[in-house]
Amino acid sequence: MRIDNNNLLSNLNLYKNEAVEQKRDAAAPVKENKATTKGMDRVELSIPREQIDQLKKALAELPDVRPERVAALQEHLSQGTYDISGRMVAEKMLGR
């Protein structure tokens, strides 16, 4: 699996949603017996919640646009030296 900023944020949001659901489930009284607890799947995160929150904060502080990259691309376009292969475009579209 390829990990980039979009995937990381999506995964972090999944963890956040899971935490909200767990709090909601914890608030509701549940009768447990051997039949309901046996065979249930269990997930444990290897990253502490605090570290996930720090990562989300650091990602939020990153700019959406990298001005130096935009300027370089604009210069290539204006000089007519911007050349990209169709293969590279297809690979990016396929997420490779």
N, CA, C and O atoms as a DFTB+ gen file, in Angstrom:
384 C
 N C O
     1  1       0.843      -1.184       0.000
     2  2       0.000       0.000       0.000
     3  2       0.881       1.237       0.000
     4  3       1.874       1.304       0.725
     5  1       0.517       2.204      -0.807
     6  2       1.260       3.448      -0.867
     7  2       0.731       4.388       0.213
     8  3      -0.478       4.556       0.372
     9  1       1.646       4.986       0.941
    10  2       1.254       5.906       2.005
    11  2       1.670       7.302       1.591
    12  3       2.850       7.560       1.352
    13  1       0.708       8.200       1.506
    14  2       0.997       9.598       1.253
    15  2       0.113      10.426       2.182
    16  3      -0.607       9.872       3.013
    17  1       0.164      11.728       2.045
    18  2      -0.586      12.591       2.970
    19  2      -2.078      12.290       2.959
    20  3      -2.709      12.262       4.015
    21  1      -2.652      12.062       1.775
    22  2      -4.088      11.800       1.705
    23  2      -4.440      10.509       2.413
    24  3      -5.414      10.465       3.164
    25  1      -3.664       9.451       2.188
    26  2      -3.935       8.186       2.853
    27  2      -3.749       8.317       4.354
    28  3      -4.536       7.768       5.126
    29  1      -2.728       9.031       4.772
    30  2      -2.466       9.186       6.194
    31  2      -3.631       9.893       6.872
    32  3      -4.079       9.474       7.939
    33  1      -4.121      10.961       6.256
    34  2      -5.250      11.680       6.843
    35  2      -6.498      10.807       6.872
    36  3      -7.247      10.828       7.849
    37  1      -6.727      10.045       5.816
    38  2      -7.887       9.154       5.796
    39  2      -7.797       8.136       6.918
    40  3      -8.780       7.877       7.612
    41  1      -6.612       7.558       7.094
    42  2      -6.430       6.572       8.152
    43  2      -6.571       7.204       9.528
    44  3      -7.147       6.601      10.434
    45  1      -6.053       8.407       9.689
    46  2      -6.196       9.086      10.974
    47  2      -7.653       9.380      11.269
    48  3      -8.091       9.270      12.414
    49  1      -8.413       9.758      10.237
    50  2      -9.836      10.008      10.431
    51  2     -10.565       8.732      10.823
    52  3     -11.503       8.774      11.619
    53  1     -10.143       7.591      10.267
    54  2     -10.741       6.318      10.665
    55  2     -10.525       6.058      12.148
    56  3     -11.441       5.631      12.851
    57  1      -9.304       6.317      12.622
    58  2      -9.016       6.129      14.039
    59  2      -9.866       7.073      14.895
    60  3     -10.362       6.693      15.955
    61  1     -10.021       8.293      14.421
    62  2     -10.813       9.271      15.168
    63  2     -12.270       8.812      15.244
    64  3     -12.879       8.840      16.313
    65  1     -12.820       8.394      14.112
    66  2     -14.200       7.929      14.090
    67  2     -14.381       6.707      14.973
    68  3     -15.399       6.568      15.652
    69  1     -13.394       5.826      14.964
    70  2     -13.459       4.634      15.799
    71  2     -13.471       5.015      17.279
    72  3     -14.202       4.416      18.067
    73  1     -12.672       5.999      17.656
    74  2     -12.619       6.435      19.041
    75  2     -13.963       7.022      19.477
    76  3     -14.412       6.791      20.599
    77  1     -14.597       7.779      18.586
    78  2     -15.908       8.359      18.898
    79  2     -16.930       7.254      19.089
    80  3     -17.741       7.299      20.013
    81  1     -16.886       6.256      18.207
    82  2     -17.832       5.149      18.333
    83  2     -17.587       4.360      19.624
    84  3     -18.534       3.918      20.273
    85  1     -16.323       4.189      19.988
    86  2     -16.017       3.460      21.218
    87  2     -16.536       4.208      22.431
    88  3     -17.050       3.587      23.361
    89  1     -16.414       5.531      22.442
    90  2     -16.937       6.320      23.556
    91  2     -18.450       6.180      23.632
    92  3     -19.018       6.037      24.714
    93  1     -19.103       6.224      22.459
    94  2     -20.554       6.097      22.413
    95  2     -20.970       4.709      22.907
    96  3     -21.924       4.573      23.673
    97  1     -20.245       3.689      22.461
    98  2     -20.552       2.327      22.888
    99  2     -20.290       2.134      24.379
   100  3     -21.019       1.405      25.053
   101  1     -19.254       2.783      24.890
   102  2     -18.922       2.651      26.305
   103  2     -19.996       3.285      27.182
   104  3     -20.231       2.840      28.306
   105  1     -20.644       4.319      26.669
   106  2     -21.681       5.003      27.438
   107  2     -22.957       4.168      27.523
   108  3     -23.708       4.284      28.491
   109  1     -23.204       3.336      26.530
   110  2     -24.409       2.515      26.528
   111  2     -24.156       1.226      27.303
   112  3     -23.145       0.557      27.087
   113  1     -25.068       0.880      28.199
   114  2     -24.880      -0.365      28.946
   115  2     -25.053      -1.578      28.027
   116  3     -26.016      -1.664      27.265
   117  1     -24.118      -2.497      28.115
   118  2     -24.155      -3.694      27.278
   119  2     -24.054      -4.917      28.167
   120  3     -23.171      -5.016      29.019
   121  1     -24.962      -5.835      27.958
   122  2     -24.906      -7.087      28.696
   123  2     -23.987      -8.024      27.932
   124  3     -24.213      -8.317      26.758
   125  1     -22.969      -8.482      28.599
   126  2     -22.030      -9.393      27.954
   127  2     -22.171     -10.781      28.548
   128  3     -22.328     -10.953      29.756
   129  1     -22.113     -11.737      27.689
   130  2     -22.050     -13.113      28.145
   131  2     -21.009     -13.833      27.304
   132  3     -20.435     -13.252      26.384
   133  1     -20.774     -15.062      27.612
   134  2     -19.729     -15.799      26.911
   135  2     -20.016     -15.903      25.416
   136  3     -19.085     -15.929      24.611
   137  1     -21.261     -15.960      25.043
   138  2     -21.611     -16.107      23.635
   139  2     -21.295     -14.839      22.840
   140  3     -20.908     -14.919      21.674
   141  1     -21.460     -13.663      23.468
   142  2     -21.227     -12.423      22.726
   143  2     -19.757     -12.046      22.684
   144  3     -19.327     -11.424      21.713
   145  1     -18.971     -12.391      23.687
   146  2     -17.571     -11.984      23.708
   147  2     -16.653     -12.995      23.044
   148  3     -15.561     -12.644      22.599
   149  1     -17.076     -14.217      22.975
   150  2     -16.222     -15.244      22.384
   151  2     -16.228     -15.107      20.862
   152  3     -17.286     -14.991      20.244
   153  1     -15.047     -15.123      20.272
   154  2     -14.937     -15.060      18.823
   155  2     -15.003     -13.664      18.234
   156  3     -14.997     -13.511      17.013
   157  1     -15.065     -12.648      19.073
   158  2     -15.107     -11.276      18.552
   159  2     -13.715     -10.844      18.125
   160  3     -12.716     -11.239      18.725
   161  1     -13.663     -10.025      17.080
   162  2     -12.389      -9.474      16.644
   163  2     -11.959      -8.380      17.598
   164  3     -12.783      -7.716      18.227
   165  1     -10.644      -8.205      17.694
   166  2     -10.110      -7.193      18.594
   167  2      -8.980      -6.467      17.880
   168  3      -8.147      -7.091      17.222
   169  1      -8.956      -5.164      18.012
   170  2      -7.933      -4.344      17.372
   171  2      -7.200      -3.537      18.426
   172  3      -7.817      -2.922      19.296
   173  1      -5.879      -3.547      18.342
   174  2      -5.071      -2.724      19.226
   175  2      -4.143      -1.888      18.360
   176  3      -3.464      -2.413      17.477
   177  1      -4.116      -0.596      18.614
   178  2      -3.251       0.300      17.865
   179  2      -1.859       0.279      18.455
   180  3      -1.682       0.290      19.673
   181  1      -0.870       0.248      17.571
   182  2       0.507       0.248      18.051
   183  2       1.008       1.671      18.302
   184  3       2.059       1.868      18.911
   185  1       0.254       2.651      17.832
   186  2       0.620       4.054      18.034
   187  2      -0.317       4.646      19.081
   188  3      -1.536       4.537      18.948
   189  1       0.232       5.265      20.112
   190  2      -0.630       5.885      21.136
   191  2      -1.468       7.029      20.551
   192  3      -1.049       7.700      19.608
   193  1      -2.618       7.233      21.109
   194  2      -3.546       8.283      20.653
   195  2      -2.864       9.650      20.656
   196  3      -3.100      10.454      19.755
   197  1      -2.034       9.921      21.638
   198  2      -1.355      11.215      21.724
   199  2      -0.442      11.434      20.514
   200  3      -0.357      12.541      19.984
   201  1       0.229      10.378      20.091
   202  2       1.119      10.494      18.934
   203  2       0.314      10.742      17.654
   204  3       0.747      11.500      16.786
   205  1      -0.831      10.120      17.538
   206  2      -1.702      10.358      16.384
   207  2      -2.148      11.812      16.370
   208  3      -2.151      12.451      15.318
   209  1      -2.525      12.338      17.530
   210  2      -2.933      13.741      17.615
   211  2      -1.796      14.678      17.230
   212  3      -2.025      15.689      16.566
   213  1      -0.571      14.350      17.643
   214  2       0.587      15.183      17.272
   215  2       0.821      15.145      15.766
   216  3       1.132      16.170      15.160
   217  1       0.675      13.971      15.163
   218  2       0.842      13.844      13.716
   219  2      -0.220      14.640      12.963
   220  3       0.082      15.300      11.969
   221  1      -1.450      14.576      13.432
   222  2      -2.524      15.338      12.789
   223  2      -2.253      16.832      12.881
   224  3      -2.476      17.566      11.918
   225  1      -1.771      17.289      14.044
   226  2      -1.474      18.708      14.220
   227  2      -0.344      19.130      13.283
   228  3      -0.416      20.191      12.662
   229  1       0.696      18.307      13.178
   230  2       1.821      18.628      12.292
   231  2       1.368      18.669      10.834
   232  3       1.810      19.532      10.075
   233  1       0.498      17.754      10.438
   234  2      -0.013      17.750       9.067
   235  2      -0.879      18.969       8.795
   236  3      -0.843      19.523       7.696
   237  1      -1.649      19.385       9.776
   238  2      -2.510      20.552       9.596
   239  2      -1.694      21.823       9.405
   240  3      -2.152      22.768       8.762
   241  1      -0.487      21.850       9.961
   242  2       0.359      23.035       9.852
   243  2       1.113      23.110       8.518
   244  3       1.654      24.159       8.168
   245  1       1.148      22.002       7.781
   246  2       1.820      22.014       6.483
   247  2       0.983      22.802       5.477
   248  3      -0.244      22.707       5.486
   249  1       1.632      23.572       4.617
   250  2       0.870      24.334       3.623
   251  2       0.279      23.415       2.558
   252  3       0.859      22.382       2.220
   253  1      -0.888      23.808       2.032
   254  2      -1.515      23.042       0.962
   255  2      -0.779      23.229      -0.356
   256  3      -0.770      22.343      -1.210
   257  1      -0.166      24.387      -0.505
   258  2       0.539      24.719      -1.743
   259  2       1.996      24.997      -1.408
   260  3       2.302      25.723      -0.462
   261  1       2.895      24.404      -2.203
   262  2       4.322      24.662      -2.025
   263  2       4.740      25.718      -3.047
   264  3       4.922      25.401      -4.223
   265  1       4.894      26.981      -2.605
   266  2       5.169      28.077      -3.537
   267  2       6.419      27.861      -4.383
   268  3       6.437      28.240      -5.554
   269  1       7.461      27.262      -3.816
   270  2       8.692      27.048      -4.590
   271  2       8.458      26.062      -5.731
   272  3       9.035      26.210      -6.808
   273  1       7.626      25.070      -5.501
   274  2       7.307      24.079      -6.548
   275  2       6.448      24.724      -7.637
   276  3       6.668      24.487      -8.825
   277  1       5.477      25.534      -7.234
   278  2       4.609      26.226      -8.188
   279  2       5.441      27.170      -9.057
   280  3       5.258      27.219     -10.273
   281  1       6.358      27.923      -8.432
   282  2       7.205      28.853      -9.187
   283  2       8.072      28.108     -10.197
   284  3       8.231      28.562     -11.330
   285  1       8.628      26.979      -9.801
   286  2       9.462      26.200     -10.713
   287  2       8.647      25.686     -11.897
   288  3       9.117      25.722     -13.034
   289  1       7.444      25.215     -11.642
   290  2       6.590      24.736     -12.729
   291  2       6.175      25.872     -13.658
   292  3       6.144      25.704     -14.877
   293  1       5.855      27.028     -13.079
   294  2       5.491      28.185     -13.905
   295  2       6.652      28.590     -14.808
   296  3       6.446      28.946     -15.968
   297  1       7.845      28.535     -14.286
   298  2       9.019      28.895     -15.084
   299  2       9.214      27.912     -16.237
   300  3       9.484      28.317     -17.367
   301  1       9.077      26.630     -15.945
   302  2       9.202      25.625     -17.002
   303  2       8.136      25.827     -18.074
   304  3       8.420      25.708     -19.266
   305  1       6.909      26.132     -17.650
   306  2       5.828      26.351     -18.608
   307  2       6.096      27.573     -19.479
   308  3       5.892      27.534     -20.692
   309  1       6.551      28.653     -18.860
   310  2       6.794      29.881     -19.622
   311  2       7.958      29.729     -20.596
   312  3       7.971      30.360     -21.654
   313  1       8.941      28.890     -20.241
   314  2      10.099      28.670     -21.116
   315  2       9.837      27.582     -22.157
   316  3      10.623      27.392     -23.085
   317  1       8.730      26.877     -21.989
   318  2       8.414      25.798     -22.921
   319  2       9.238      24.543     -22.682
   320  3       9.347      23.698     -23.570
   321  1       9.815      24.411     -21.503
   322  2      10.650      23.246     -21.202
   323  2       9.935      22.213     -20.346
   324  3      10.536      21.213     -19.951
   325  1       8.666      22.440     -20.055
   326  2       7.917      21.479     -19.240
   327  2       7.506      20.319     -20.135
   328  3       6.728      20.488     -21.074
   329  1       8.031      19.158     -19.838
   330  2       7.742      17.978     -20.643
   331  2       7.502      16.813     -19.694
   332  3       8.319      16.527     -18.819
   333  1       6.392      16.161     -19.879
   334  2       6.063      15.021     -19.039
   335  2       5.531      13.923     -19.939
   336  3       4.766      14.184     -20.867
   337  1       5.935      12.711     -19.664
   338  2       5.516      11.589     -20.509
   339  2       4.112      11.131     -20.134
   340  3       3.673      11.276     -18.993
   341  1       3.438      10.588     -21.102
   342  2       2.113      10.022     -20.864
   343  2       2.170       8.879     -19.873
   344  3       1.221       8.651     -19.122
   345  1       3.282       8.161     -19.869
   346  2       3.464       7.052     -18.937
   347  2       3.461       7.557     -17.490
   348  3       2.863       6.938     -16.609
   349  1       4.138       8.691     -17.257
   350  2       4.165       9.251     -15.900
   351  2       2.767       9.672     -15.453
   352  3       2.388       9.467     -14.300
   353  1       2.012      10.256     -16.366
   354  2       0.642      10.671     -16.048
   355  2      -0.200       9.446     -15.698
   356  3      -0.942       9.451     -14.716
   357  1      -0.076       8.397     -16.514
   358  2      -0.859       7.177     -16.269
   359  2      -0.474       6.550     -14.927
   360  3      -1.345       6.088     -14.190
   361  1       0.808       6.530     -14.609
   362  2       1.231       5.951     -13.331
   363  2       0.665       6.727     -12.152
   364  3       0.235       6.131     -11.164
   365  1       0.663       8.055     -12.248
   366  2       0.093       8.865     -11.159
   367  2      -1.406       8.634     -11.035
   368  3      -1.946       8.592      -9.930
   369  1      -2.086       8.484     -12.192
   370  2      -3.525       8.255     -12.156
   371  2      -3.855       6.905     -11.513
   372  3      -4.886       6.752     -10.859
   373  1      -2.965       5.934     -11.709
   374  2      -3.164       4.609     -11.136
   375  2      -2.638       4.498      -9.712
   376  3      -2.815       3.470      -9.058
   377  1      -1.993       5.555      -9.234
   378  2      -1.498       5.575      -7.860
   379  2      -0.238       4.778      -7.651
   380  3      -0.031       4.221      -6.573
   381  1       0.600       4.711      -8.648
   382  2       1.862       3.966      -8.515
   383  2       2.998       4.875      -8.218
   384  3       4.133       4.419      -8.074
